[in-house]
Amino acid sequence: MTFRETLTEKVKQAFIKAGYDEAYGLVTVSNRPDLCQYQCNGALPLAKVYKKKPMDIAEEIASHLKDDEVFKSVIACPPGFLNISVSDKALTDYINYMQTAEKFGFEETEEKKTAIIDYGGANVAKSLHVGHLRSAIIGESVKRILRFSGHNAIGDVHLGDWGLQMGIVISGIIEQFGIPKLQTEEQREKNITISVLEKTYPAKSKEAKENEEVMAECKRLTKELQKGEGIYFDIWKTVLKVSKADLKRNYQRLGVNFELWYGESDTRNVTGPMIEDLKQRGFAHMDDGALVIDIAEETDNPPLPPFILEKSDGAILYSTTDLATILQRQDEFDPGLILYIVDNRQGTHFKQLFRTAEKTGLKSPKAELFFAGFGTMNGADGKPYKTREGGVMRLEDLLNTLESEALKKVQAAITSGEISDEEMNHIAHIVGIGAVKFADLSNHRSKDYVFDIDKFCSFDGKTGPYIQYSAVRIASILRKLDIKNKDILQPEGDIQRELFLFLTEFPYAVRQSAEDYAPNTLAEYIYQLAVLLNRYYHEYKVLAEQDETKKASRASTLSLAYNLLSCLLDLLGIEIPERM
């Protein structure tokens, strides 16, 4: 039970003793911290129910709480508020409990689910670009938050590895090397490298768009590939192997990890039987040569277009494999939640997908399908971020730019002590990645935001480097201390009291982020905690304190705050460097 929940329980008991409904005894953080720490406004709506003056009810409740040692004061204030302040002892006792409690006293959810989180969305044979950044950053953080909350959260990269782009790549590879040089696995692995793939797809895709005969051949190869055998299938397997290795390298650099590396192709044994089932049950029918399912409803505005299972040439689409993927995930994991962290611009597709799964009965009653859309990362012109030449920037190039800027900041900040180039580059990597992650996650996922590298990498303001630097300073102090007795004394002043109260509120930030599948609430809490910590260690000296009891108490306060800050940053996927 959180500290605030403990207060709520006591106030509810007071409502019961006074003969009122306990549901009105909710305690919230005060919106007037100059007057009190917490408040309860239940007397106001309760007055209408019991036909009494709200002040009379508030005074009754206050009288039942005046002797409770947890409260310093409970005062009824016009027109019927309960202004609540807690005793320093009660607050300190809870802070000392947090020191040793698992997860700092955070209670996991009672309704634990297996949650499949679909994020990443990388395409085989293509480089990751800036468009993949938000899905990876948000998805990884949401997965960690859900896991911390007690859920069995499983991340799936969901590779695009089975559509027309595969036919385009295979066509380009055959054109370069010829089938005789691609017959054996050894030949294929020698010729099909990541550099070859990065050049092949853009060139062949451009050619196919400009030449109908080339496009027709790419579509033919796609259809042949989807039979699941033969030389085209063998070439595809090598392309997949090479692409996965490169993707894993880039995601690892970003600090993003997937438990599953499934792709659209993993549903190939599910798709055919699913389509036949939908035909037999009367859901799928032919429309202008394509096999579709009508899903529009009278309340739609605008109407949802039909869900396409097969194109007129018999090829399947990613909509088909997405539907089959729901079946596959349900069969393999029996999830309570399938969460899609994908660009907002895919919203209509997911409405169609979910409606189709529901209407056809393919969705398990147990499984919730949820589209957690995100906005775009834009340039200064307000449009999706691109290179100076106007092209889509490779993710690797973006990360290089971030780390280069972070290196300049770190070099300027570190003014003492020897440091190797290797360590300096390692710190710059942690700071650069942390900068873009915090900038992204501090915005609600549904919002667009502007990529501003100078702002992101600044050591001042609401930035990742500011928070990392705050943590590094605390760690530096703690390394110089021998903390044996971790008990914390009662608050020495208002700043420490404010810090204690804020520390007790962390479960609500985690819960809110978990419920909304949006880490921005947690990011805001982390920033406010860093601000408070900076005020605290400027006000209360630790290393220079002569009173050993006070020194130990202050050190333990910093230790708790640092451990909590470190834990919460990890939920955002942000590391703390050894020094800055």
N, C-alpha and C positions, 0 to 999 in steps of 0.2 A: 504494500500500500504506500502510495506517495505521501509526502508530507501534507500536501494540500488535501488529499483524500482523507487523511487522518483528521484534519480540521473539519472537513465536511461531515464526517461520521459523527463527530462530537456535536456539531451544530444540529444535525438531524435528530440526534437523541434529545436535544433541548426542545426541538419542535414537538416531538412526541410527548415529552413530559408536560408541555404546555397544552397538549390536546389538539395539536395541528398535524396536518399531513407532512410527513418527513421529506417528501419530494421537493418541498420549497426551501430546503436547507442547504442548497448548493453554495459552496464558498468559491469565490474567484479572486484572482489577484486584483488588488485595488487599482482603480484608474486615477486615484488621487494619493500617490505615495507620500505626499506631504502631510496627509491626515492619518493614514493607516496603511498597514501592509496588505490586508485582505478585506473583502467585504462580502456581505450576503444581502441580497435585495428581495428575498422571498416574502417579506412582510407586505410588500406593495401589492402583488397580485393576490396574495392570500386574504387581504382585507376585503376584496370584492366577494370572495367565497364565503367568508364568515361574517360579513356585514359589520366589521369593526374598523376602527381607525388604525392605519398602518403603524403609527407611532406606539399605540398601546400594545400591539402584537410584538413589535421590535423590542420594547422594554421588557415584556414578559420573557422573551427568549434570552435577552441579555442577563436577566436575573438568574436564570438557570446555569449560566456559564461563568458567573463572576468568581466562583471559588475554584474553578478548574486551573491547575498549575500550568497547563499548556498555554493559557492565554495571559498576556500581560494586561490587556484591556479589551472589553467588548462594550462598545458604546452605541446606544440607539440615537440616531441623528435624523432630523427632519428631512424628507417627509416620512421616513420609515426605514432608512438604511441601518444596517449593522456594520459599524466600522470596527475591524478586528486587528489587533496587534498581538504577536505571540511572544512568549517569554524567551529570553536568551538561552536559558537552560534547555527548553524543549527544542529550539532550533539547533543548538550545538549537539545535543544528543543525536538528532537525526543526521547531522553532518558526520559525526563520528561513526554512525552506523553505515553511512555511504562508503567510508574508508575501506571497510572489510567486506561489504556485501557483494555478492556476485552481480556483475553489470551495474554496480553502484546502486543497487536496490531497484533497478528497473524490472518490472514484472512482465513476462512474455504474455502474449495474447492467449486467451483460453481456446479460441477457435483457430487452431493451427491448420494450415493448408499446405498442400503441395502446389507451388506456384511456378509455372513455366513462363519465363520472361523472354520474349522474342525481341532481341535488340542487336544492333550491329548492321544486319542487312547487307553485308558485303557481296559483291558480285565476283565470281571466279573469272580470272584472266584480266581483271581490271585493277588498277591501283586504287587504294582507298583515297578519298578526297575529302574536302572540308565538309561536304554534306553528310559524311558518316560520323563526324565528330560528336554531335549532340546525342545521337542515339547511343553511342558507346559510353559517353560520360554519364548521361542520365540513367541508362540501363544498368550500368555497373553499380551506381550508387543506390538505386532503388532495390536492386537485388540484395545488397549488403544490409540495407535498412530492414527489409522484410525478414531477412535471415536473423538479424539481431532481435527482431520482434517475436521470433519463435517459429516462423514459417520455414518450410523446406523449399527454399527458393533455388531454382535451377535456371541458369542462363543458356540460351540457345542462339547461336550466331545467325542461324537460318540463311545459309548461303544461296545466292542466286546462281544455280549451276545446272539448269536443265531447260532453259528456254532458248529463244532464237539466238541470243548472244553466243551460245555454245556452237550453233551451226556456223555462225560468222567466224568464230575463232578457228574452228576445225578447217573451214574452207581456206582461211589465210595460211594456216600451217601447212596444209597439203600443197598449196600453191608455192610456198617457199622451198619445201624439202622434197616433195613428191612422196607418194605412198611407199615406194621401195626403200626409202631411208627412214621409214617409220614403222617397219614391220616388227622389230623386236623391242623389248622393253629397254634394253641398253641403248639402242638407237634413239628411241623416243626421249629418254632422259638426257642424252647428250645434246639433242637438238632443241628440245622444248625447254627453254630457260625463262626466268621471270622477265629478263630484258626483252626476249623475243615476244613474249605475251604482251608486254606493255606497248610494244610498237604494232603488233599484229592487229589487235582488236580495233583501235581507232582508224587505222588505214583501211581495213577491210569493211568496217562499218560505214565509212564515208563512201567507199566504192559501191556498196550494196544499195545505199540510199539514192545514188545517182544512176544506177544501172539495174533495170528490172530483171535482166537475165541473171545477174550476179545474186540479186536478192532471192530469186526463185531457187537458185542452186543452194544458197544458205538455208532456205526453208526445207529443201529436200534433205539436206544433211541433218538438219534438226530432227526431222521425222525419222530418219534412219537411226540416228543416235538413240532416240527414245524407244527403239525396239530392244535396247539393252544388250547388244552383242555385236561382234564384228570389229573391224579395224577402226571405225569411227568411235566406237565405245572404248577401245583401247587407248586411242589418242586422248579422248576425254579424261580417262582415268589419270593419265600422266599430267594433263593440264590441271586437274583438280589437286593432285599431290603437290605440284610446284606452287600453285596459287596459295594453298593452305599454309605452306611453310612461310611464305612471304607475309601473308595476313597475320599469322601468329606472331611474327617478329614485330610488326607495326603495332598490333594491339598490346603486346607485352610492353613495348616502349611507352604506351599510353597508360599502362597499369590497369588494363582491362582483361579479364579472364572469362572464358566461357567453359561451362561444364560439358556442353554439347556442341559438336561441330557438324550438325546435321544440315542438309541442304534440301532444296526442292526435289532433288533426285532420290532422296531416301523415301519418298512416297510413291515411287514408280510401281511398286507392287500393290499399292492401295488404290491408286487412281482408277485403273481399269475396272475392277470390281465395284468401286463406288459409282462410277458412271452407269454401269449396267443396272445397278440397284435403283438408281434414280430414274432410269428409263422405265424399268419394270413397275415401279410404284407410281408412275404417271406424273412425276415432277418435271422431268426433262423432255423437251420437244424441239423439233426443228423450226428454225425461224430464219428465212433468207439464207439457208445453207449452213447456219451455225446451230449447235446444240445449246439451248438456253433453258433457264428456269425463270419463270415470271415471279417476281417478288414484290411488285408495287402494291401499295395499300391506299385506300381512299384518303387517309389522313396525311399522306406524304405531300410535302410541298417544298421543292418540286418532286414529282414521282421518281422513285428509284428505277434506274434502267434494269433490264433483265440481266441475270447473272449468267455469264458465258462459260460453258464447260469445255466446248470444242469449237475451234474456228471452222470455217467452211472447208479448209484443206485437211481437216482431221487433227491438226496440231492442238495440243493443250496449252493453256495460258497459266500465268502465275496465280490467277484467281482459282483455277482448278487445283493446283498443288497446295494453295493455302487452305482450301476446303479439306483436301485429303490430309493435310498436316494436322488439322484439328482431330481427325479420327485417329491418326497415328499417335498423337500425344495422349489422347484419352486412353487408348489401348495400352500404351507403354507405361504411363505414369499415373493415370486416374487422378488428374489434377482438380483442385477446387477453383483454380484461377489460371487462365491463360491471358497474359498481359502483353500487349503489343506496344512497344515504344518506337513510334514511327512518325515521320514528318506529318504535320497537320494536313498537308496537301493530299495525303492518302485517305482522308476521312471518308469520302464517298465509297471508296473501295471496301473499307472495313464495315461500313453500314450494310453494304450489299452482302459481304461475307457473313456477318453475324445473322442477318435476316435469313439468308439461305440456310445456314446451319440450324437455326431455330425452326424455320418453316418445314424443312425436310425431316426433322427429327434426328439429324446427325449429331447435334450437340447433346452431350450428356446433361441431365437435369442438375447434376452436381457441379458442373463446370461453369464458372462465370467467364464470359469473354469481355475484355475491356480494352478499349483503344485509348492509350495515353499519348495523345499527339503532342508534338513539340513544334515551336516556331523556328524560324531560320536565323542563322548567324549572318548578319549583314555587314556590308562595308559602310564607309562614311556617307555614301550616296543613298543609304537605306535599302539597297538591293542586296540579294544574296552575295556573300563575299566571293570575290574572284581575284585572279592574278592581275598585275598591272596591264597585261596584254589583253585582259578580258576573258581569259579562259578559266576553267574550274581548277582551283589550286589543289595539288596533291597534298594529302594529309602529312606525308613525310616532310615536304617542304615547309608546311605551316609549323610543324613541331621544331624544325631546324631554326626557323625564324624566331620562335618563342625562346628557345634555349640560348640563341645568340644574344638576344636582348637581355635575358635573365643573367647571362654571364657578365655583361657590362655592369649591371646593377650590383651583382655580388662582388665583383672586383672593386667597385667603388666603396662598398660597405665594409669589406674586410680590410682593416688597416693595420692589424698586428698579428704576429705569429706567422711561421712559415707554413705554406700550403702548396702542395704539388699541383701541377696542371691537371692531373688525373682527378684529384679531389675537387678542384675548382669546377671542372666540367661536370662532375657528378652532382655537385650542389646546384649548378645551373640547370641541370636536367630536372631535378626535384622541384626547384623553384619555378621553372618555366611551365612544367606540366601542372603544378599546383595552381599557378596563376590562371591558366585558361579554364581549369576545372572549377575553381571557385567563382570565376567570372560567369561561367555558364550556369552553375547550380544555384547561384544567389538570385537568379531570375526564375520566376515560375516557368516551368517547362513549356507552357502554352504560348509564352511571349517571345517575340523576336527581340534580338538585342544586337548592338553594334560592336563589332570587333575593334578594340582600341588597345593595341599592344602596349603603348606607353602607360595607359591607365592600369591595365591588367598587371603589369610588372612593377608598379610603384610600391614602395615600402610604406606609403601613407594611405589612409582611407580604407574603405571596405574592399580589401584585396587579399588574395591568397598570400603574397609575400609578407604583408603586415601581420597576418595571423601566424604564419610560420615563424617569423622573426620573434614575435611575442613568445611563442612556445620555446624557441631556442634559448632565449634569455632566461626563462624559468629553469630550463634543463641545466643551463650553465651554473645557476645558483645552487640547484639541488646537488650537482656533482661535487660541490665544495663542502657539503654538509653530511654529517653522519646521523641519519634520522633513525633513532632507536624507538622512542616512545611516539607513536603516531596519534595519540589523543590530542584533540584540538580544544583549546580553552574557549570560554565564552567570548563573543565578539568584543574587540577592544574599542570599536567606534563604528560610526555609521557606514563607512565604506566597506568594512569587513562584514557588517551585518547585511548590507545590500548584496555582497558577494555570496554569502551563505544562502540567502533567500533565492538568489538566482540559480545557484547550483541545484537546489531542490526541484527546480522547474524543468530540468532537462528531459524527463520522460515525456512531457507534453509535446515538445518539439519533435521527438522521435516518432511518437504516435501520430501526430498530424501529418508528418512527411510520409509515413507508411500508409495512412488512410487515403491520402491524396495522390500517392505515387509521384510525389513532387518534393525533392530534397531542399527546396528554397527555404522552408521554415527552419530546417535544421541549420542551413548555412547562416541564416540571420541570427539564430541563437549562438552559434559559434563566434560570429563577429562580436556580438554584444558581450560574450564571455571574455574575449580577448581584450576588449576595451576596459572592462571591469578589472581584469588582472593587471593591466598596465597601471591603472589608478591605484590598485592595492599595493603593488611592490614599489611604487614611488612613495606611498604614504607610510608604509610599515617596513622599516629596514629589517633585513634578516641576518645577513652576514655580520653586520656591525652591531647588532643588538647584544648588550652585555648581560641582560637577564636571561639565563639559560632556559627557564621555563617558557618565557615568551618566545624566545628564539625557536625552541622546538615546536611550539604551537604554530607559529607563523610558517615554519618550514613544512609542517604537515598540511597546512592549508594550501600552500603552493603545490605540494606533492599531489594532493587530491585533485586540485584544479587542473594540473598538468596531465594527470592520468586520464581524467575525463575528457579534456580537450583533445588529447591524442586519440582516444577511442572514437570520439565524434568525427574528427578529421578522417579517420580511417573509413568511416561510413560514407564519406564523400569520395573516398579513393585518393586522398591527399596524404603524402608523406611529410614527415618533419626531418629536415637535414640535421646533421650533427652540429653544424655551426653555419653562421651567415655573416 
